[in-house]
Amino acid sequence: MMNLSDNSVPQQWTTGRPVVLGNVHVISMDAGIGDFVGDIVIEGDTIRDLGPRAGRPGDALVIDAGGAIAIPGLIDGHVHAWEGALRGVSPDSDFMTYMSLTHGKLAPLMTPEDVAIGQALTAARALDQGVTTIVDNNHNVRSAQHAEAAIEALRAAGIRTVFAAGVGMGQPDEHLLPLLLQLRTAYDDDLTRIRLMQAFPTVEGWKFAVEHGLGVVAEIGGWVEDLDSYLNSGLLGPSFTLDHCAGLSGTQWSRIADSGAAVAVAPRSDPHYGLGVAAPVLQAERAGVQVALSSDNEFEYGSHLFEEMRQLMSAQRGASFAATQAGEADVPRPWGVRDALRAATAGGALAADFAGRIGVLKPGAKADLVLLSTEHLRPIASELGAAVSYATARDVQTVVVDGRLRKWAGELVDVDWPALVRQGEDSRDRLLAKAGSSVEELRFEGQLVLD
């Protein structure tokens, strides 16, 4: 029997051999299965069985997890992966400065290679932090070559992806709609889904997507002109994911709920950019909408879905208490840690249009999961509380995507991280040089002046 410190496991973990993760504390996020200490049996890309007395195939690779905590793979419901090499360039940017620097200065200069490097960095960092699926809002698809480079980088990383293709801000989009059909033919499968991404939605784009069976991602809020015409168009459905959703009325939330569209909220991004005081999680709850979590981008702050969970839980609890103290009726109860984890798992599965197949640990679901080492989490009184309220990337011992090992013993599998970082720095510096700027200049150009 192997254990979590055995460095030979990545060589022995093959897709043709069943794997048993034994002696693991499972947080399944399935109401019928619940939480237990026992086994998870993986066969191919699927969870074959799990439970205190799961059947162990005779030819399985058996690994004693030593009481590690298993959770479903986390799902980032909205991230701009192409910006991966621009991490932290302007940590104090307001929204207009962010738009000017990314879309105005740097995005038009990016080659397909630059985009691929950004994608690879974002994917590697996500996997390192326990994120097994991303909804990639790629609004810098300037050519077929840019799109192909972006997708190939994500597939090479081994992360499950909804690739939502969009054009650069202000760029003509005549090439985009037919390109989506080409991308779907070339790439669409369970590991890569193709969608339309529109930072500023159009009814024509939505109609095209619906007619051709494509999903849609749209970033919406009170800033969208004539928003009701989109919400009342009859086009919205479960294959739509709406990001931010700040400043919406109760009626607009009801329209979204009735349509079955998913919502990805951004707990840090919205207050950072002034899109809202906090993510509108209470409004979503009142409408009966299960939200997903979103990191948005790394231009100003680091992506970390454990931190996003905690931020969203605090925002929801604060809003719930405030509404109760104000005497409002029908106030959603304050969240607990399971609610926060649900947003990062089952909620994310809705955003990816993969409900019931990811974001949960149960027989027949995709083998997307995370093992958290308890070494730095002890003393532990609640495994669920430890996973949500205390865990960081340091505690992510193992990451499995589609039955394949992507992180083991705290290290990414088949990733030369120092080389990837150097590529990112070289790409960033080339772009800044072309733009006539430097990291130091942009850092101060983006600073907010607070009196």
N, C-alpha and C positions, 0 to 999 in steps of 0.2 A: 504493500500500500504506500502511495506517495503522500507528501504533505505540501503545504503552501510555500515552503522554503526550498523545495526541490527544483533545481535549475534545469533538470532534464525534461520537465513536463512539457514545455513548448515543442520539443522534438517529438514527443510521444502523443501529443494531442493532435489527432488527425481527424478529418471530417468523416472518415469511414469507420471509425471506432467509437462505440458508446463511451460516454464519460459519466462517472458518478462523483458528484460532490457530496461527501458524507460529513456528518457531524456539523451541520451548518444551521444557524438560526435564520429561518426563512421568514421574511415579511413579504407575503405573496401579493398583497393588494387585491386579492380576490375574496369577496365576502364568504363564499362557500368553502374555501380552503383555509383561510385565516393564517395565523402565524404559528410556527411549530419549529421544533428541532428535529432534523432528520436528513433526508437525502434529496438531491435534485439529480435526475437522470436525463442526460442530453444525448440525443441520437440525431446525427446530421445537423440540420438547422433548427431542430424542434426540441422542446421539452417533452420527453416521452412520458415521464412519471415524476412525481414528487410526493413526499410525505414522510411521516415517522417510520413507516415500514414500506417504502417504495421497493419495487422489484429491481434487483441488481443483475443486469445481464452478465453471463459468465465470462465473456471476453472483454468486459469494460475496463477502462483505465479508471481505477478507484483512487480518489484523492481525499484524505482526511483533512477537512477544512478547519479543524481545531476550534470550532465554535465561532468562526467568522460569521458576519451578518450578511445575508443575501437580500438584495433588493432588486426590483426590475431595473433594467437599464434606464437611465434618465433621458428625457427627451426635451431638446431645446426647440421650442415651437416657432422661433423667428430669430435668425442670425444672418448677418451679411458676411459670409465667409471670405469673400474676395478681399476684404480689408485686413486680413490676418497679419500681413507684414507691416501695417500702419499702427500697430498696437502702441498706445500711449503717446502718440506723436503730439497730441494737443490735449492734455488732461483736463483743462478748464474751459474747453470750447462751449459756447452756447450753440443753439441749433443752427443759426444762420452761418456761424463760423465753421461748424462741422460741415455743412452743405458746401460752403465755398471751398474748403480745403480738399474734401474728398471728391465731390462730383465736379467742382469747378476747376481745380488745379491738377489733381493727381489721377483721377479715373481716366480722363482722355489720353493720358500718357502711357497707360498700362498695355503691355504686350500680352499675348496669351500666356507666355512664360511667367510674367509677373502675377497674373491672376492665378495660375496654377500654384505658385509658391504660397500666395495668401491662403488659398483653399487648403493646401496641405498643412500649413501651420494651424489654422483654425481646427481642422479635423483632428490633428494630433493632440492639441491642447484639450479638445472636447473629450476625446477618448481617455486621456490621462485623468480627467476629472469625473469619469463615470458616465459620460453622455454617450449613448449608443446610437441615437438618431438625432439628426438636425433637419429642420425645415430651412433650407438655404435660400434666402431672398436675394438672388444674384442680380441686382439692378446695375450690372456693368457688362452685359452681353453685347459687345460692339460688333461681333462677327460670329460666324459659325465656329471659327477657330478658337475664339475666346470661350465659347460655350463648351466645346469639346475638351479643351485643356482643363477647364474647371471641373467637369464631370470626371474626367480620367483621374485627376488628382484625388478626388473624393473616393472613387472606387479603389484606387491603389491603397488609400488609407484604411479601407475596410469598414467605414462608418456607414450606417443606413441613412439614406438621404432622400428628402423631397427637394428636388432641384427646381426652384421656381425662377424661370428665366425672365429678366426684364432688361430694358434698355437703359443706358446712361441718361441722367437728367438732361432734358433738352435735346436728346438725340432722336432723329427720325426712327420710327419703329416699323417701317414697312417690311423689313426683313424678318421681324420677330415671329409673327404668327405662323408663316409657313415653316420657319426653322423649328418651332416647337414640335410639329408633326415629324420632321426628320429626326429630331432628338428622341422622340418617343419610339420610333422604329428602331433606332440604333441602340438605345439604352434601357428603356423602361422595363423594369422587373421588380421583384420584391426588395432588392437592395437600393434601387434608384428609381424614384418616381418623378415624372416630368409634369410641371405645372406652369401656368402663366403667372408672372408677378407684375403688378402694376402699382408703383408708388402713388400714382394718381389714377384712379380707376376710370375706365371708359365702358359704357354699355356695349359698344361694338366689340371690345376685347372680351368682355364677359360672355356675350352671345357666341362668339367664335369658340371659346373654351367649352361652353356647355354643348354646343352642337357637335364638337369633336371629342367629347368625353374626357376633357382635360380638367384638372382642378385649377383653382385660382387662389392666389394670395394677394391681399390688398391691405395697405396701411391706411386706416381710416380714423377719423375723429371729427370734432367740430369744425376743423379747418377745411373739410371737403365741401366744395360748392355743390349745392343741391343734392346732399347726401340721401335725402328721402327717395329720390328718383332711382337710386341704386338699390336701396333696401326694399323698395316696393316693386322692383322690376320683375319679380317672379323667377329670377335666375339663381338666387342664392340657394345653396343646398349643402349637404354634408361634405362635399369636396371643396368647399370654400373655407379659407382661414382668414379671419379679419384680425389685424394686428393693432395694438394700442387701444383703440375704441375709447379714447378720452373725450369727455365733453358731450356724450350722447344723452338724449332724453330717455325717460322711461318708455315712451312709445317706440323709440328706435331700438332699444334693447329688446322689447317684446317682438319686434319684427325679426331680429336676429335669432331669438330663441325659437320662434315659430318655424323658421327656415331650416333649422338644424345645422347652420354654419358653426364652425369652431371659432373660438376667440383665444388669441395669445396675448397676454398682458405683459408689460415690461416694467417690473417693480423699481428698477434703478434708472432706466432710461427716461421714463416719463417725467419724474421730478427733476432729473439732471437737466433735461432740455426745456423744462417749463411747459411740457404738454399737459401736465396735470399735477396737482399737489401730490397725488399718489395714484397707483394703478387702480382702475375702477372695479375692484373685485367685489365690493358690496353691491354695486349696481348690477353686476353680472349675476350674482347669487339671487338677488330679488327677482330677476327675470328667469331664473332656473337654468342658467348657462354655466356649465363646468369649464373653467378657464384652464388654459395651458400657460406654461412659463416661457419667458423669452429673455435672452441676454442682449439681443439687438446687435451690438458691435463692441469692439475693443479699442476704439479710437481714443476713448477717455478713461475707461476702467476695464478691469479684467473680467472675462467671462468666468462664471463659477456658479453652477446651478444650485449647489448647496446654499450659497449665499443668497441667490435669488429666492429660494424657498423661504429662508428666514426673513428676508425683506418683505416678501408678500404676506407671510403669516403675521408679521408685526403690523403691516398696513391694514390687513383685514381686521385684526383685533382692535386696533385703534379706532377704525371707522365704526365697528360694531358697538364699542363702548360709547363713543361719541353720540351715535344715533340713539342709543338707549337713554343716555343722560339728557338728550334733547327732547325726550318724550315721543319719539317717532314710533309708529306702529309697525308690527311685523318685521322686526329687525333680525337679520340672520345672526345666529349664535356666533360667539368668538371661535375662531379656528383653533384646532389642536394640531399636533404634529402629523397625524395621519392625513388631515385635510391638505396640509402643505405638500406632503409626498404625493398625494393623489394628483395635484396640479402638475407636478413634475413627471408623472408617469401616465396615468390614465387620461389626464387632460391633454398631455402631449400627444398621446395616441390619437385622440380626436383631431388634433391639428394636422397630423400626418395622414389622416384618413385610414388608420390602421387599428381602429378600436377592437379590443379583444385579442389582438394578435401580438401586440407589443405593449409595454407599460404594465404588464401583469405576469406573474409566474403561475402557470397552470398547465396541465397536460394539453398538448396541441398548440400552445403559443410558441412564437418564435423564441429561440434560445438567445435572448438579449438580456444579460444580467450583470450585476456588479457584486463582488465580494468585498466587504469592508473589514480590514484587519481591526481587531479590538485592542491591539498593543498600546496605542496612544489614546484610546477612548476610555479605558478603565480609570476609575471604577464605574461600572455600568449598572444602573438600576432598571433601565428600560432600553432594550435594543432599538426599538423604534425611535425613542427620544434621542438616543446616541446617534443614529443615522441621520436624523433631520436637524437636530439642534447643535451638534458638536462636530460632525465629520467635515473633513477637508480633503483635498486631493491627496494629501499624504496618507490618508487612511484607505484609499482605493487600492486594494491589493490586486484584484483580478477584474478584467473586463472581457466579456464575451459578446460578440455580435454575430448573429446568424449562425451560432454554433462554432464560430471561429475565435480563437484566443487572440485578443488584441492587447492585453496588458497582463503581465504575470510577475509576481513577487515585487510589485511596485514599479516595474519598468515596462515601457511600451515594447511590444514585440515587433521586430523587423523595422524599427525606426531609428535612424541615426540622428538623434535630437540635436547635438552640436552642429552637425553639417546642415540640418534644416534651418536652424537659427541663423547660421552664417548666410545661407541663401536669402533668408528674409531680410537681413540687415543690408545685404548687397542690393537687393531689389528696392528696398525703401530708399537707400541713399542715391541710387541711380535716378529714381523718380523725383526726389527732392532736388537733385542737381539739375535735372531737365526743367523743373518748375522754377529754378532760380532761387531756391530757399534751402534752409538747413533745418535739422531737428531743433536746434537752439532757437532759431528765428521763429519757427512755427509754434514752438512751445509757448513763447511769450505773446505771439500774435493771437493765440487762442485763449489767453487768460482773461477771466472776468475781473472787472474792477469793482471791488466791494467797498463802499464807503462806510 
